[in-house]
Amino acid sequence: MPELSPRRRLLVLAICCMSLLIVSLDNTVLNVALPSLQRDLHASTAGLQWTIDAYTLVLASLLMLAGSTADRIGRKRVFMAGLVVFTLGSVLCSLAPSLEALVVFRMVQAVGGSMLNPVAMSIITNTFTDPRERARAIGAWGAVVGLSMAAGPLVGGLLVDSVGWRSIFWINLPVGLAALVLTLRFVPESRAPEARRADPVGQLLVIVLFGSLTYAIIEAPHVALSATAPFALLSLAALIALLIYESRRHEPLIDLRFFRSAPFSGATVIAVSAFATLGGFLFLSTLYLQNVRGLSALDAGLWMLPMAVPTFLCAPLSGRLVGSRGPRVPLLVAGGALTVSGLLFALFEAETSDVTLFTGYVLFGVGVGFVNAPITNTAVSGMPRAQAGVAAAVASTSRQLGQALGVAVVGAVLAAGVGSSSYAESFVPAARPGWWILTACGLAVLVVGAVTSGRWARATALRTAERLESAEIREAAGVEA
């Protein structure tokens, strides 16, 4: 990629952030619309879970493929293709005649989405080569997540109450088209000098692993054990086969050598834990505010502002802290805030008091705001720039997998607890095990963040980077010979 002027670099950052905005906004807006969608399409709790998880599962399954493909054939080309498919998928979602059709069209959206975020992060990584500039750019990237969380519930609530849930997909059209035109005009093409080849076997194993595991979790409360056990065993077999196959492949879809770096492995675990918390939290909060408290979609969106505003404000602060002091402080703040927020709901039934509910939302927003920048920065820092797309895609995959598992596990626990009772009667006690699960995920962020951000962890990252660079040099020498 050619060296760009400071103004051009900022423009590229803004264009990449536009893609993140429509993807993140789509998730937050959809959560507010779930009760309305449930009524119109007669969806069960499992149906609502699939509306969210069909998207996140396809996204998680294809992110690494998209990252390596972009490194190989051109990041700009793949990014533009993603914008086209995502925008088309949004149109189809707005026209869905049934729940089943909506789930399928959400999968189309996800195919486009898989070509956006990891590729945009790779473009940013190769545009901002100075570590401090890159950390600030990633902080701005994280602030967009906060913006989507702040604007999504309000915009979604207003659209659902005034026009209907189908209109929530319309907002992707102008942003997607504008990003497409600007990308064509201002984003330079780039690719890795020596990108990995396609890995269809590894890709198939990832799809089987994620899909079968999520199906087993979501459907467990609704069908017999004999119907879900085969899918659980299939997911375990796919995991074992993936680890064996990828460790022996010369150019794997998932380079297992990355995980020799404690910060990189920690970032992966933290991403799964933090975004499982996010997915489960939004799922429970939306159903509680509208189905139990009886609030309109707009009023529910207003209630989520105490969570969204701290996320928006803390994300750039987290990016600056990562750039100046490293990831340790943001990770400890994030883990502590997420853990205490979960405890408020699990121990003190925060839903039953406006004060504790407000406090729980604020703390959760602080945790989400601080966690994103250190995850992303740790995932791509220390890795060879030629593989930036793959490294960023692993981090993005971990986020999406975490969110899918959060919705699947918490939704399954809620469905089992509610049973045949009404939400209003049984929601709070039925949701308590789910809040304990989210508390444990927050504690995992705190503990893993502390362990993988110290001196020992940084030493493992340096050793891993040296080995990867040495391996690349040897491979290049072999090719030349």
Summary of the structure (lengths in Angstrom):
residues: 481
radius of gyration: 21.2
end to end distance: 26.8
largest distance: 73.1
contacts: 1911
relative contact order: 0.14
helix: 85%
strand: 0%
